[in-house]
């Protein structure tokens, strides 16, 4: 009798275990696939959120830059002696600004076609700022306190706010505080060399260079702080490696509005509205100014001159000596000179600024090598703004502030910033009150 073999129970149990293992493996793979899918979707959403936030921030920054520039340009058009009422007038009627406030503006260059920004201009204590409104009276500094009135300013500072928007209702809000530049007697955006018996005095007799500075000769006198963002060489105490000081862009056209007379590039003199008052010829000067078409230069070589603010479409040269601070009755030449190119003063005029707080604006260089005098106690201080470089020598006396942008060296009159000889500069502060810049910013959360 033949006995048939029976399947082992062990084999059957092993086949069952294998099935269970396969099922478990399939479950694990399904779970892993699901997890990967969720992770992928999460990462996609995170990436999308990051992209939206970045686009909203870009929009807010664009809006803030746009609005700040518009407000700064408007304030620059205010008479420096009337900035306080000018700011109040601005807050009372913001429609004078060349920007749509409170209206979404498309960010056309953005990859997100929905990106836009909305801007607002307000005082620090404006209730429209919500919980951020403040009168700043708890910081121990009474000079920056506000008056708790949204339409009047009390500390010469304004708030510019920009809200950037992008996909998925993403928003970013940025605020900038703008206020006047706080500069000393002399500040340059490049290297500065001082030599000889230069005397810089006054309650704000500070000197700063955003580049290197050299003071040589041992006889210079500077009453304020000396600082440089680069290297310093000299015997007077100075701060080396100081933070760079932001300086305004010097553009003569920003000051054209002040012109009483325009000395044009075709040899005519007009009034501020463009009406021709004089056509220069060899027999006919224009308010004692002579014209050279070859060098595109208007020259004052007379000892008598007509007061006024002159805008020069080209170079300006003063080789005469009009005005006088001598005698019992000072009779300076009341003049403000704004030139699209360079200004060269080799005479010895006695002058006072005709436009409030403004003496010279040079779109190129400024060279003073004579005995110019603007320091009579009865005269007002004047600001001197230079786009490129300065060179002062001889014995000029200046009552005011010198700001040198040190732009690219295009004009050929001066190539490096230098002050030598017996130059005297006196500055007691308070100029440039209509030149504004960003003094702080933050993201509103």
C-alpha positions as CSV (number, residue, x, y, z in Angstrom):
1,X,0.0,0.0,0.0
2,X,1.4,3.3,-1.1
3,X,1.3,6.2,1.2
4,X,0.8,9.7,-0.4
5,X,2.8,12.6,1.1
6,X,0.9,15.5,2.7
7,X,1.7,19.2,2.3
8,X,3.6,20.5,5.2
9,X,1.7,22.8,7.5
10,X,4.9,24.8,7.9
11,X,4.9,25.6,4.1
12,X,1.3,26.7,4.4
13,X,2.1,29.1,7.2
14,X,5.1,30.5,5.4
15,X,3.0,31.2,2.3
16,X,0.6,33.1,4.6
17,X,3.4,35.1,6.2
18,X,4.7,36.1,2.7
19,X,1.2,37.4,1.8
20,X,1.0,39.4,4.9
21,X,4.5,40.9,4.3
22,X,3.5,41.9,0.8
23,X,0.4,43.5,2.0
24,X,2.3,45.4,4.7
25,X,4.9,46.5,2.2
26,X,2.1,47.7,-0.1
27,X,0.6,49.6,2.7
28,X,3.9,51.2,3.6
29,X,4.5,52.2,0.0
30,X,1.1,53.7,-0.2
31,X,1.6,55.6,3.0
32,X,5.0,56.9,1.7
33,X,3.5,57.9,-1.6
34,X,0.7,59.7,0.2
35,X,3.2,61.4,2.5
36,X,5.4,62.4,-0.5
37,X,2.3,63.8,-2.2
38,X,1.3,65.8,0.9
39,X,4.9,67.0,1.3
40,X,5.0,68.1,-2.4
41,X,1.8,70.0,-2.1
42,X,2.9,71.6,1.1
43,X,6.2,72.6,-0.4
44,X,4.4,74.0,-3.4
45,X,2.2,76.0,-1.2
46,X,5.1,77.2,0.9
47,X,7.0,78.2,-2.2
48,X,3.9,80.0,-3.6
49,X,3.6,81.9,-0.3
50,X,7.2,82.8,-0.3
51,X,6.9,84.0,-3.9
52,X,3.8,86.0,-3.1
53,X,5.4,87.6,0.0
54,X,8.5,88.5,-2.1
55,X,6.3,90.0,-4.8
56,X,4.3,92.0,-2.2
57,X,7.5,93.2,-0.6
58,X,8.9,94.3,-4.0
59,X,5.7,96.2,-4.6
60,X,5.9,97.9,-1.2
61,X,9.5,98.9,-1.7
62,X,8.7,100.2,-5.2
63,X,5.8,102.2,-3.8
64,X,7.9,103.5,-0.9
65,X,10.7,104.7,-3.1
66,X,8.3,106.3,-5.5
67,X,6.4,108.2,-2.8
68,X,9.5,109.3,-0.9
69,X,11.0,110.8,-4.0
70,X,7.8,112.6,-4.8
71,X,7.5,114.1,-1.3
72,X,11.2,115.0,-1.1
73,X,11.0,116.8,-4.5
74,X,7.9,118.7,-3.3
75,X,9.6,119.8,0.0
76,X,12.7,120.9,-1.9
77,X,10.4,123.3,-3.8
78,X,9.4,125.0,-0.5
79,X,11.3,128.2,0.5
80,X,13.9,127.1,3.1
81,X,12.7,129.8,5.4
82,X,9.1,128.5,5.3
83,X,9.4,124.8,5.6
84,X,7.3,124.6,8.8
85,X,4.2,126.2,7.3
86,X,5.0,124.5,4.0
87,X,4.7,121.1,5.7
88,X,1.4,122.1,7.4
89,X,0.1,123.2,4.0
90,X,1.1,119.8,2.5
91,X,-0.6,117.8,5.3
92,X,-3.7,119.9,4.8
93,X,-3.8,119.3,1.1
94,X,-1.9,116.2,-0.1
95,X,-3.4,116.5,-3.5
96,X,-0.5,118.8,-4.5
97,X,1.8,115.8,-4.6
98,X,2.4,114.3,-8.0
99,X,1.2,110.8,-7.0
100,X,-2.1,109.1,-6.5
101,X,-2.5,108.6,-2.8
102,X,-4.8,105.9,-1.5
103,X,-5.2,104.4,-5.0
104,X,-3.8,101.1,-6.0
105,X,-0.9,101.5,-8.6
106,X,0.0,98.5,-10.7
107,X,3.6,97.3,-10.5
108,X,3.9,96.8,-14.3
109,X,7.3,95.3,-14.2
110,X,6.4,92.5,-11.8
111,X,6.1,88.8,-12.9
112,X,2.9,88.7,-10.9
113,X,0.3,90.7,-12.9
114,X,-1.7,91.3,-9.7
115,X,1.1,93.0,-7.8
116,X,0.3,96.6,-6.9
117,X,1.1,99.2,-4.2
118,X,-0.8,101.9,-2.4
119,X,0.9,104.8,-0.7
120,X,0.0,107.4,2.0
121,X,1.7,110.4,3.5
122,X,0.9,111.4,7.0
123,X,2.2,112.9,10.2
124,X,3.4,110.7,13.0
125,X,0.4,111.4,15.1
126,X,-2.2,110.8,12.3
127,X,-5.0,108.5,13.6
128,X,-4.9,106.8,10.1
129,X,-1.7,105.0,11.4
130,X,-3.9,103.2,13.9
131,X,-2.0,101.8,16.8
132,X,1.2,103.2,15.3
133,X,0.2,106.8,15.8
134,X,2.4,108.5,18.3
135,X,3.2,112.0,19.6
136,X,6.7,111.0,20.6
137,X,6.5,112.7,23.9
138,X,7.8,109.8,26.0
139,X,11.3,109.4,24.7
140,X,12.9,112.2,26.8
141,X,13.6,114.3,23.7
142,X,11.2,117.3,23.5
143,X,12.6,118.5,20.2
144,X,10.8,115.7,18.3
145,X,7.4,115.8,20.1
146,X,4.3,116.1,17.9
147,X,1.2,118.2,18.6
148,X,-1.5,115.5,18.4
149,X,-3.0,117.2,15.3
150,X,-2.8,115.2,12.1
151,X,-2.8,118.2,9.8
152,X,0.0,120.1,11.4
153,X,3.6,119.0,11.8
154,X,5.6,119.9,14.9
155,X,9.0,118.3,14.4
156,X,9.9,118.6,10.7
157,X,9.3,114.9,10.1
158,X,6.8,113.0,8.0
159,X,5.7,109.4,7.5
160,X,5.5,107.8,4.1
161,X,3.7,104.4,4.1
162,X,3.4,101.9,1.3
163,X,1.3,98.8,1.1
164,X,2.4,96.2,-1.4
165,X,-0.1,93.5,-2.6
166,X,0.3,90.3,-4.5
167,X,-1.4,86.9,-5.1
168,X,-3.4,85.1,-2.5
169,X,-4.3,88.5,-0.7
170,X,-0.6,88.8,0.4
171,X,0.3,92.2,1.8
172,X,3.5,93.9,3.1
173,X,3.4,97.3,4.7
174,X,6.5,99.5,4.9
175,X,7.0,102.9,6.5
176,X,9.7,105.5,6.1
177,X,10.4,108.5,8.3
178,X,11.7,111.5,6.3
179,X,13.4,114.5,7.8
180,X,16.0,117.2,6.9
181,X,19.6,116.3,6.4
182,X,21.7,117.1,9.5
183,X,25.1,118.1,8.1
184,X,28.1,120.2,9.4
185,X,30.0,123.1,7.9
186,X,31.8,121.0,5.2
187,X,30.9,117.5,3.9
188,X,32.2,115.7,0.8
189,X,31.2,112.4,-0.7
190,X,34.8,111.8,-1.7
191,X,38.4,112.3,-0.6
192,X,39.2,115.7,1.0
193,X,42.6,117.5,1.3
194,X,42.9,120.5,3.7
195,X,46.2,122.4,4.0
196,X,47.4,125.8,5.0
197,X,45.8,128.0,7.7
198,X,42.2,127.0,7.0
199,X,39.8,128.1,9.7
200,X,36.4,126.3,10.1
201,X,34.4,127.8,12.9
202,X,30.9,128.3,14.3
203,X,28.5,126.3,16.4
204,X,28.2,123.6,13.7
205,X,31.8,123.7,12.5
206,X,32.0,119.9,11.8
207,X,33.9,118.5,8.8
208,X,33.2,115.0,7.3
209,X,34.4,113.1,4.3
210,X,32.8,109.9,3.0
211,X,36.2,109.0,1.6
212,X,39.8,109.6,2.9
213,X,40.9,112.9,4.5
214,X,44.3,114.6,4.8
215,X,44.9,117.7,7.0
216,X,48.4,118.9,6.5
217,X,50.5,121.9,7.4
218,X,49.8,122.1,11.2
219,X,48.0,125.4,11.2
220,X,44.4,124.5,10.3
221,X,41.8,125.1,12.9
222,X,38.5,123.3,13.0
223,X,36.1,124.0,15.9
224,X,33.8,121.0,15.4
225,X,34.2,117.2,15.0
226,X,36.4,115.9,12.2
227,X,35.3,112.5,10.8
228,X,36.0,110.4,7.8
229,X,34.6,107.2,6.5
230,X,37.9,106.2,5.1
231,X,41.5,106.8,6.3
232,X,42.6,109.9,8.1
233,X,46.0,111.6,8.1
234,X,46.6,114.7,10.2
235,X,47.6,116.1,13.5
236,X,44.1,117.2,14.6
237,X,41.9,114.7,16.4
238,X,39.5,112.9,14.1
239,X,37.1,110.0,14.0
240,X,38.3,107.4,11.4
241,X,36.0,104.8,9.8
242,X,32.8,106.7,10.7
243,X,29.6,105.7,8.9
244,X,29.0,107.3,5.5
245,X,26.7,110.3,5.6
246,X,24.0,110.3,2.9
247,X,24.1,113.5,0.8
248,X,21.6,115.0,-1.5
249,X,21.9,114.9,-5.3
250,X,22.8,118.3,-6.6
251,X,20.8,119.2,-9.7
252,X,20.7,122.9,-10.6
253,X,17.4,122.5,-12.4
254,X,15.8,121.8,-9.0
255,X,16.5,125.4,-8.1
256,X,15.4,127.0,-11.4
257,X,12.2,128.1,-9.8
258,X,14.1,130.7,-7.8
259,X,15.6,132.4,-10.8
260,X,15.1,136.2,-11.3
261,X,17.3,136.1,-14.4
262,X,18.3,133.3,-16.7
263,X,21.6,133.7,-18.6
264,X,20.9,131.4,-21.5
265,X,23.2,129.3,-23.7
266,X,22.4,131.5,-26.7
267,X,23.7,134.7,-25.2
268,X,20.4,136.2,-24.0
269,X,19.1,137.0,-20.6
270,X,15.5,136.3,-19.7
271,X,13.4,136.6,-16.7
272,X,12.1,133.6,-14.8
273,X,9.2,133.2,-17.2
274,X,11.4,133.2,-20.3
275,X,10.8,136.8,-21.5
276,X,14.0,138.1,-23.2
277,X,15.3,141.1,-21.3
278,X,18.7,141.5,-23.0
279,X,20.7,140.1,-25.9
280,X,24.4,140.3,-25.3
281,X,26.8,142.0,-27.7
282,X,30.2,143.5,-27.5
283,X,28.5,146.8,-26.8
284,X,25.8,145.5,-24.6
285,X,26.3,143.5,-21.4
286,X,23.4,141.9,-19.5
287,X,23.3,143.2,-15.9
288,X,27.1,143.5,-16.3
289,X,27.5,139.9,-17.4
290,X,29.5,139.1,-20.5
291,X,29.0,136.1,-22.8
292,X,31.5,133.8,-24.5
293,X,29.8,131.4,-26.9
294,X,33.1,129.4,-27.4
295,X,33.4,128.4,-23.8
296,X,29.7,128.6,-23.0
297,X,30.6,131.0,-20.1
298,X,28.9,134.0,-18.6
299,X,31.5,136.3,-16.8
300,X,31.0,139.0,-14.2
301,X,34.2,141.2,-14.4
302,X,32.6,144.4,-13.2
303,X,32.8,146.0,-9.7
304,X,29.1,146.8,-9.9
305,X,26.3,144.3,-10.5
306,X,22.5,143.9,-10.3
307,X,21.1,142.0,-7.4
308,X,19.2,138.8,-8.1
309,X,19.2,135.1,-8.4
310,X,20.9,134.1,-11.6
311,X,20.4,130.7,-13.4
312,X,23.3,130.1,-15.8
313,X,22.9,127.7,-18.8
314,X,26.6,126.9,-18.9
315,X,29.6,128.1,-16.8
316,X,29.7,131.2,-14.6
317,X,32.8,133.2,-13.8
318,X,33.2,136.1,-11.3
319,X,36.5,138.0,-11.8
320,X,35.2,141.4,-10.7
321,X,34.7,142.6,-7.1
322,X,31.1,143.9,-6.8
323,X,29.6,144.7,-3.3
324,X,31.2,146.0,-0.2
325,X,31.1,145.2,3.5
326,X,33.3,148.1,4.4
327,X,32.2,151.4,5.9
328,X,29.3,152.2,8.1
329,X,26.7,150.9,5.7
330,X,27.5,147.5,4.2
331,X,26.4,147.2,0.6
332,X,26.9,143.6,-0.5
333,X,26.0,142.2,-3.9
334,X,22.8,140.2,-3.0
335,X,23.2,137.3,-5.4
336,X,22.5,133.6,-5.6
337,X,24.3,131.9,-8.5
338,X,23.0,128.6,-10.0
339,X,25.0,127.2,-12.8
340,X,24.3,124.1,-14.9
341,X,28.1,123.6,-15.3
342,X,31.0,125.0,-13.2
343,X,31.5,128.2,-11.2
344,X,34.9,130.0,-11.0
345,X,35.4,132.9,-8.6
346,X,38.7,134.7,-8.8
347,X,37.6,138.2,-7.9
348,X,36.9,139.6,-4.4
349,X,33.2,140.2,-4.3
350,X,31.4,140.9,-1.1
351,X,28.1,139.0,-1.3
352,X,25.0,137.8,0.5
353,X,22.5,135.2,-0.7
354,X,19.6,136.7,-2.6
355,X,17.5,133.5,-2.3
356,X,16.9,132.5,1.2
357,X,19.6,130.2,2.6
358,X,21.1,129.5,-0.9
359,X,24.4,131.0,-2.2
360,X,25.8,128.8,-5.0
361,X,24.6,125.7,-6.8
362,X,27.1,124.2,-9.3
363,X,26.2,121.4,-11.6
364,X,29.9,120.9,-12.3
365,X,32.8,122.1,-10.2
366,X,33.3,125.1,-7.9
367,X,36.6,126.9,-7.7
368,X,37.2,129.9,-5.4
369,X,40.7,131.5,-5.6
370,X,40.1,135.1,-4.8
371,X,39.0,137.1,-1.7
372,X,35.3,136.4,-1.8
373,X,33.6,137.5,1.4
374,X,30.2,136.4,2.6
375,X,30.8,136.7,6.3
376,X,29.4,140.0,7.3
377,X,27.4,139.6,10.6
378,X,24.4,141.4,9.0
379,X,24.2,138.9,6.1
380,X,22.4,135.6,6.1
381,X,24.1,132.3,5.9
382,X,24.1,130.6,2.5
383,X,24.4,127.0,1.4
384,X,26.9,126.0,-1.3
385,X,25.9,122.9,-3.2
386,X,28.3,121.3,-5.7
387,X,27.7,118.3,-7.9
388,X,31.3,117.4,-8.7
389,X,34.4,118.8,-6.9
390,X,35.7,121.9,-5.1
391,X,39.0,123.8,-4.9
392,X,39.2,126.7,-2.5
393,X,42.4,128.7,-2.1
394,X,43.4,132.3,-1.5
395,X,41.6,134.1,1.4
396,X,37.8,133.7,0.9
397,X,35.5,134.0,3.9
398,X,32.4,132.0,3.7
399,X,29.4,132.2,6.0
400,X,27.4,129.0,5.5
401,X,27.6,125.3,4.6
402,X,29.4,123.5,1.8
403,X,28.0,120.2,0.5
404,X,29.9,118.3,-2.2
405,X,28.3,115.4,-4.0
406,X,31.6,114.4,-5.6
407,X,29.9,113.0,-8.7
408,X,31.8,111.6,-11.7
409,X,34.5,114.0,-12.8
410,X,33.2,115.4,-16.1
411,X,33.9,119.1,-15.9
412,X,37.6,120.1,-16.2
413,X,37.8,123.0,-13.8
414,X,38.6,120.9,-10.7
415,X,39.5,117.2,-10.3
416,X,40.0,116.7,-6.5
417,X,38.4,118.2,-3.4
418,X,41.0,120.6,-1.9
419,X,41.0,123.5,0.5
420,X,44.2,125.5,1.1
421,X,45.5,128.9,1.8
422,X,43.7,131.1,4.3
423,X,40.1,130.0,3.7
424,X,37.7,130.8,6.5
425,X,34.3,129.0,6.9
426,X,31.8,129.9,9.6
427,X,28.6,127.8,10.0
428,X,26.1,128.1,12.8
429,X,23.6,125.5,11.6
430,X,20.1,125.7,10.3
431,X,20.7,125.5,6.5
432,X,19.3,122.9,4.2
433,X,15.9,122.7,6.0
434,X,14.1,121.9,2.7
435,X,16.5,119.1,1.8
436,X,14.9,115.9,3.1
437,X,16.1,112.3,3.2
438,X,15.0,109.0,4.8
439,X,16.0,109.0,8.5
440,X,14.5,105.6,9.3
441,X,12.2,102.8,8.1
442,X,10.4,99.7,9.3
443,X,8.0,96.9,8.3
444,X,4.6,97.3,9.9
445,X,3.4,94.0,11.3
